[in-house]
Amino acid sequence: MVMSKKHFNILFLVIVLALTMTLAGCDELEKFSAGALDQAGHMVPEEYQDIAVPFEPHLNYITTQELLELYTTATSTERVTYEEYATDWDFVLVDSRPAARYHEGHINGAINIPDADFDKLKDLLPEDKDKKLIFYCGGWHCPLSPSSANKAMNLGYTNVYVYQEGTDHGWNLADTYLVITPEFFKGILTEEYMMDPEQPPLLIIDSRPFASYFKENIPMSIPADNPEPWNSRFSGLAPANKDTLIITYCGGFF
């Protein structure tokens, strides 16, 4: 069969188009594969791959489990304000989210340096440029923590990590808790909040010994001097509504 020049040209165009699409697909696959794994082999979970900020090859990353392991030795009595980190920890945890998000719930021990205000608040970082810094924000989709990590490296810090799972996709799912600040708490203990039907129900637990609770306590709180009240004689107090905002407090930062 003899192919006409017209048919030959059409076939040639089809082959070129198919080849172009194939190469483009390979490029996209290569980009995706590079962005889904970091240099230590950490992988973006499948359910977050469509929204995840790609890993940056020059950055170090830390997982939820690795961060939890750091907390096994992170105990301190030296921290007295939210603007300073615990000097006797082996690492400094930095929340890169806006201040409002930090106030309403952050990982225990973290200081707040919003990425947008990094240059203004960079003096909150330790003087020791070899100190381990861990930046986090809202989750796999959030670009703030890697942005802050890059800024810290540009300042000369040599031991910088990104906790990309963050609050929403890591810490909140790890059977642990977030810390609120007095500013957020004061906003809850208002008539406006308590009378708002759109707000979740509230339960406040005083975890101090009963003698301390009896002397003074936060309004609406109940005494439950046990670190795991739902596994003790207080188990009947566990709210049936799983959306209940549960706030526990004791006598200080740690």
C-alpha positions, 0 to 999 in steps of 0.5 A: 500500500502506497501512502499519500503525502497527505496521509504521511504528514498526518501520521507524522503529526500524530506520532510527534504529538504522542511522543510529546505527550509521553515525554511531558508525562514522564517529566511530570512523573519525575517532578512528582516523584522528586517532590514526594520523597525527601532526602531521608526517604520520608514520603508524602502519604497518598491522601495528601499528595495532591495538596502537599508542598513538594519536598525541597532537596536541600531541606531536612524533614522530620516526621511526627514520630521523630518529633514525639521521640524528641519530646521524651526527654524535653522537660523543663521548668525554665521557660516563663513566657511564650516568647522564649524557648526552653533553653535546656531542650536539645531543639527549638520548635518554631510555629510559622503560622500567624499569631492568631492560629498560634494562640488558638492551639500550638505544639507544646513548647513552640515559640511563634515566629510567623513567616510573614514577620520572620525578619522582625522576630528573628532575634527570638531564635537562639544565638547558637547557629548549630542549635537544632531548629524545627519549623512547622505550620498547618500541614502538608499543604502549608508553605510557611514552615519551609519558607521560614526554614530557608530564611533561617538557613540564610542567616547561617543556621546549620541544623534546620528541620521542617515538620511538614505534617504540622498540626493538622496532618500530624500532631492532631492525629497522634493522640496528643494535644495542643496548647492555647495561650491566655489570650485565646482562653480569655476570649472563650470565657465570655458571654459572647462565646458561651451564648454563641450556638455555632461554638462547640461545647466547652469542658474545662478541667483543673488537673491540680491536686484538689487542695489547690483547686479548692483554694482557687480555680478558673470559673466553670472548671471541674477538678480531676487531679489525674493525668488521664481522667478518662481512664480513672474514676472521672471517666463518667465525665467524658463528654459524649459530644466528640466535638467538645472543646476540652481545656485542661490546666495546671500550675505552669508551662510544664 
